């Protein structure tokens, strides 16, 4: 029997400060197999956590700041190939808009994260550092366009932490 295909589920935090043309977005520079890349604070959903818990955890790990998700920007699907590694992965990303507090003193950023950086949309579009994926810009552009959905559109059943037993 053929194994069922499964996408990798990820979350991303889109964090803005300022307004209008002066709006800046909090991004991370990170080491990847393809070299230094620019990304939204983002990462994989782990077993036993909700999407909201995952984005709060990932934002803290990658920025050192506590993140409060206030809206869902969207659900995005993208596929990546790394022929040299024999990888062909599809990612299902849930992106959240929200706010952060000040960085926690002494917090060590996740492995691979070089630094955090604030960039406006123009700088992001023309960055000399390549984006980790096409979703980096797409999520920020959706935020800038005012796309927002209530976080309540997401439902994490209690079975996420306490599995429902069949049989």
C-alpha positions in Angstrom: 0.0 0.0 0.0 1.3 3.5 -0.9 2.0 5.8 2.0 -0.4 8.7 2.2 1.0 12.1 1.2 1.0 14.7 4.0 1.9 18.4 3.8 4.0 20.0 6.5 2.0 22.3 8.7 3.7 25.6 9.6 2.7 28.8 11.3 3.9 32.4 10.7 3.7 35.6 12.7 3.3 38.8 10.8 4.2 41.6 13.2 3.9 45.3 12.2 4.7 48.6 13.8 3.9 52.1 12.5 1.2 53.0 10.0 0.8 53.6 6.3 4.0 54.0 4.3 5.9 54.0 7.6 4.8 50.5 8.5 7.6 48.1 9.3 7.5 44.3 9.7 9.5 42.2 12.0 11.5 39.6 10.1 14.3 37.1 10.8 17.5 36.4 9.0 18.2 32.7 9.1 20.7 30.2 7.9 19.1 27.6 5.5 20.5 24.9 3.3 20.4 27.5 0.5 22.3 30.1 2.5 21.1 33.2 4.4 17.4 33.9 3.9 14.8 36.3 5.1 11.6 34.9 6.7 8.6 35.8 8.9 9.0 34.4 12.4 7.7 30.9 11.5 8.0 27.2 12.1 6.4 23.8 12.3 3.3 22.8 14.3 4.3 20.3 16.9 2.2 17.4 18.2 -0.2 18.4 21.0 -0.4 22.1 20.3 -2.9 24.4 18.7 -2.1 26.6 15.8 -2.2 29.6 18.1 0.2 28.0 20.6 2.5 27.1 17.8 2.8 30.7 16.5 3.3 32.1 20.0 6.1 29.5 20.6 7.8 30.1 17.2 7.7 33.9 17.5 9.3 33.7 21.0 12.0 31.2 19.8 12.9 33.3 16.7 12.5 36.8 18.0 12.8 36.6 21.8 9.5 38.5 22.0 6.1 37.4 23.4 3.6 37.3 20.5 -0.2 37.9 20.8 -2.1 36.6 17.8 -4.9 39.0 17.0 -6.1 37.8 13.5 -5.6 35.2 10.9 -4.2 36.5 7.6 -4.8 33.4 5.7 -4.0 29.8 5.0 -1.3 29.3 2.3 -0.1 26.3 0.3 3.3 26.2 -1.3 5.6 23.5 -2.7 9.4 23.4 -2.6 11.9 21.2 -4.3 15.5 20.7 -3.3 16.7 18.3 -6.0 20.2 18.0 -4.5 18.7 16.6 -1.2 15.9 14.7 -3.0 13.2 16.8 -1.2 9.8 17.7 -2.5 7.8 19.2 0.3 4.4 21.0 0.3 3.8 23.4 3.2 0.4 24.4 4.6 1.1 27.7 6.4 -1.4 29.5 8.7 -0.3 33.1 9.1 -1.3 35.3 12.0 -1.2 39.1 12.5 -0.4 40.2 16.0 1.7 42.3 18.2 4.8 41.7 20.3 6.3 43.0 23.5 9.8 44.0 24.0 12.5 41.3 23.6 13.0 39.2 26.7 16.4 40.1 28.3 19.0 37.4 27.8 16.7 35.3 25.5 18.8 33.2 23.0 17.4 33.1 19.5 16.6 29.7 17.9 19.5 27.9 16.2 20.0 29.2 12.7 18.5 32.6 13.4 21.1 35.3 12.8 19.1 38.3 13.9 15.8 40.1 13.8 15.2 43.0 11.5 12.4 45.6 10.9 11.8 46.3 7.2 9.1 48.3 5.4 7.3 46.7 2.5 9.5 48.4 -0.2 12.7 47.2 1.5 11.2 43.7 1.8 10.3 43.6 -1.9 13.8 44.8 -2.9 15.9 43.0 -0.3 19.3 41.8 -1.3 18.8 38.8 1.0 16.5 36.3 -0.7 13.3 35.3 0.9 12.9 31.8 2.4 9.8 31.3 0.4 7.3 33.2 -1.8 5.0 33.2 1.2 7.2 35.6 3.2 6.2 38.5 0.9 2.7 37.3 0.2 1.8 37.2 4.0 3.2 40.8 4.5 1.4 42.1 1.4 -1.9 40.5 2.7 -1.3 42.3 6.0 -0.6 45.6 4.3 -3.8 45.2 2.2 -5.8 44.9 5.4 -6.7 41.2 5.2 -7.8 39.9 8.6 -10.0 37.0 9.7 -11.0 36.4 13.3 -8.8 33.9 15.2 -12.1 32.2 16.1 -12.2 30.7 12.5 -9.7 28.2 13.9 -10.8 25.3 16.1 -8.5 23.1 18.1 -10.5 20.2 19.5 -9.6 19.0 22.9 -8.4 15.8 21.2 -5.3 17.7 20.1 -4.0 17.3 23.7 -6.1 14.4 24.9 -6.5 12.0 21.9 -9.9 10.7 21.2 -9.7 6.9 21.4 -11.5 4.8 18.8 -12.5 1.2 19.4 
